[in-house]
Amino acid sequence: MGDKLRNLLKKHPRRVQRFLEMLPGTATWLIILFPLWGALFVPRIVAYFTIAFLVYWFYRSFTGAILGTKGYIKIRRSEKINWQQKYKQEKENNHFNWQEIRHLIIIPNYNESIEKLSTTLSHIAKQKDINKNQLLVVLAMEERAEGSHERAKQLVKKFKGQFGRLITTFHPANIIGEVKGKASNEAWGAKQAKKLFIDQEGYDISKIILTTCDADACFHPKYFSALTYHFIKNKNRYLRFWQSPMFNHNNPWHLPIFINIVSTLSNILHLAFIQEPDNLFLNYSTYSVSLKMIDDIGYWHTDIIPEDWHIFLQCFFHKEGKVEVAAIFLPTSIDAPEAKTYLGSLKNRYEQCKRHAWGATDIPYAVKQGIKHPEIPRWSRFLRIYKLFECHLLWPTNWFILTLGGWVPALINPVFSQTTLGYNLPKIAQIILTICLISLAIIITLDLILRPKKEKIPFWKYLKEYLQWIFMPAATLLMAILPALDAQTRLMLGKRIEYRVTEKV
C-alpha cells in the first residue's frame, strides 16, 4: 500500500496536491450540511451523530478546565523556582556550563512601532538569572517596510549595551519563490545570524538555543533561565521544541467584547493543550528550538504562510519522527488583535484567525511527507496527521453541531420530531451544554486570575467579564468559525490568501 501511494505521488504530484488541498474544506462542508440533508433521509443517524459529538464536547470541555487548572498550578510553581540555582544543585547531571549557553532571539517584524518593539526588547532585557552576554538579539526587519532602517537604528541606539549583541537584518523584497510573511523573514534573519555568530565569530552551534517570537511578545522574566535549564537537562535537546503558554494579556481590559471572548477561550485552552497526555501538541507562534536542528533541516520554508506548525513538521519528518514539543510553564503575553476603531479591531481579529486557519495547508504537506518517510513508524505518522486533521476539522464545524444540531432535525423533519428520539434530542443537547457552563466558568476565572495586575481594575469590569458571555454564540461564530470556514473554502476552491500583518496599537 505504501509503495502504491509513493508511486502515485511521484507520477501525479499536482493531482495529489490538489486533492489533499480540497480535503479539509470538503470534509468541513459535508459535516456542516449533514444535519440539513440528513434530517430528511437519515434523521436517526443525524441524532446519534449529534449526541455522540455532544458527549465528546462534554469530555473536551471538562478536560480543558481540569488541565487549565493544573496548568495554573504549574505556572505558580515554576514562577517560584530559581532555575540557575536548581541547575547548580543538580550539577553532577549537567552536560553544559550555564554560561556557555547562548540564546539567539529572532524578532520578525514589519510595520510595528518603536514603542511596541521597545516593549518586547525590554522584557528580554529584564530576564533574571541570565547574563546579558548570553542574549543575542536579532531585529529581523523587512526591507520593504517604510522607515525600517530608521526604526532599527533608533532601537539599536536605545538598547545599546543591554544584550550580548543586538543586530538588525533586512529581508529583501520580491525574492523569487518566497511568500511575504513571518516565515521568509525569520528564515532570512536566522541565516544571517548564523553566518555572523557561527561562521565568522566561531560560536558553538550546539550551545545555541533559537527563540523566534512575535513582535509583541512579552516573555516572563524567568523564561530564558528556565529554557536554559531544560535545554541542559534534556538528553534529546536537539530533537525538541519548547513552548510556553501563550496568553492575550497585553491588552485585555479594553478589547471589544467579541474579541475578548475568543481571546479568553484561546488562552486557557492553549494552556490545556500543552498538557494533553498524548503528547501530540505542536508549537505555536513564539517558541524555542536548538539552532542546530533548524540548521540541519534548512530553516523555515519561505513559500508558506503559517510557519509554527509547519516548522515542527519539517523537523519531525526530517528527524525520523523523533521530534516533540516540551512545555515551559512560564507564560508569554501577546496582544489580542486591536485597532484604532471598534470595527477595525474586529476586522483585525477576523484576518488573524483566517491566517491561522490557513494552517490547513499543513495537512497536504504532512500527508505527502508521511508517504515519503516509511522509516517513521506508521502509527506515529498517523497520529501526527490525525491531530492536524482533528484540529482543522473541529475548528469550523463545532459551532454548527453544538448550536444547531439538536434542533435542526426536528425542524426540517416534523415526522421525526414525533418520535421519542426526535422529541428528546433538543432536551439532551440543552442538558449537556448547560452542564458545560461549569467548565466555561472555570476557564473564565482562570483567565482573570492569570491576567497581570498592571492597574487597579474596577469591580464592574470583572462583572462584565462574566456577563459578556451571553454573546458567546455570536462572538465565536464571527471571530473564530467563519474566518476558519473562509480559509478552508478558499483552499478547497484553489484560491490563495495574502499574509496581512495584524495591526498593533
Buried (B, 14 or more C-beta within 10 A) or exposed (E): EEEEBBEEBEEEEEEBBEEBBBBBBBBBBEBBEBBBEBBEEBBBEBBEBBBEBBEEBBEBBBBBBBBBBBBBEBBEEBBEBBBBEBBEEEEEEEEBEBEEBBBBBBBBBBBBEBEBBBBBBEBBBEBBBBEEEBBBBBBBBBBBBEEBEEBBEBBBEBBEEBBBBBBBBBBEEEEEEBBBBBBBBBBBBBBBBBEBBBEEEEBEBEBBBBBBBBBBBBBBBBBBBBBBBBBBBBEEBBBBBBBBBBBBBBBBBEBBBBBBBBBBBBBBBBBBBBBEEEEBBBBBBBBBBBBBBBBBBEBBBBEBBBBBBBBBBBBBBBBEBBBBBBBBBBBBBBBBBBBEEEEBBBBBBBBBBBBBBBBBBBBBBBBBBBBBBEEBEEEBBEBBBEBBBEBBBBBBBBBBBBBBBBBBBBBBBEEBBEBEBBEBBBEBBEBBBEEBEEBBEBBBBBBBEBBEEEEEBEEEEEEBBEEBBEBBBEBBBBBBBBBBBBBBBBBBEEEEBEBBBBBBB
